[in-house]
Amino acid sequence: MTASNVTTRYFTSYSGVRLPLKLVGELASEDMRNRNTFYRGGFDADGRLVRCEKVVYGEIEVCHEYRYHADGRLAQALIHDANGEEECLDYPA
């Protein structure tokens, strides 16, 4: 999450089964020192989750990247797993 227009925040988990994931249990930056597992979320200027990484012992285990239609609805979810497998889900307008 290196884009300058993306805000990074940290969470303990997520809720629900629909995409995009709903990250819950926000953590302060100073709480990250002793965490082995956490979710790192990248949010755009509109507050939408555009990237979500599950980090376990410093390694990204799963990564979701989200793109949105102009009306704010989810357009595409690109999911990368720890084995390098990639799945792309499209949500038509």
Residue pairs with C-beta under 8 A, 6 or more apart in sequence:
1 8
1 40
1 42
1 51
1 53
3 42
5 44
5 45
6 42
6 43
6 44
6 50
6 51
7 42
7 43
8 40
8 41
8 42
8 43
9 23
9 26
9 40
9 41
9 43
10 26
10 27
10 28
10 29
10 31
10 32
10 35
10 38
10 39
10 40
10 41
11 23
11 24
11 25
11 26
11 27
11 38
11 39
11 40
11 41
12 24
12 25
12 27
12 38
12 39
13 23
13 24
13 25
13 39
14 21
14 22
14 23
14 24
14 39
14 52
15 22
15 24
16 22
19 64
19 66
19 74
19 77
19 89
20 48
20 49
20 52
20 64
20 66
20 74
20 77
21 39
21 49
21 52
21 64
23 39
23 41
23 49
23 52
27 35
27 38
32 38
36 56
36 57
37 54
37 55
37 56
37 57
38 54
38 55
39 52
39 53
39 54
39 55
40 52
40 53
40 55
41 49
41 51
41 52
41 53
42 49
42 50
42 51
42 52
43 49
43 50
44 50
46 72
48 66
48 68
48 72
49 66
50 65
50 66
50 67
51 63
51 64
51 65
51 66
52 63
52 64
52 66
53 60
53 62
53 63
53 64
54 60
54 61
54 62
54 63
55 61
59 82
60 82
61 81
61 82
62 79
62 80
62 81
62 82
63 79
63 80
64 77
64 78
64 79
64 80
65 77
65 78
65 79
65 80
66 74
66 76
66 77
66 78
67 74
67 75
67 76
67 78
68 74
68 75
69 75
69 91
69 93
71 93
73 91
73 93
74 91
75 90
75 91
75 93
76 88
76 89
76 90
76 91
77 88
77 89
77 91
78 86
78 87
78 88
78 89
79 86
79 87
79 88
79 89
80 86
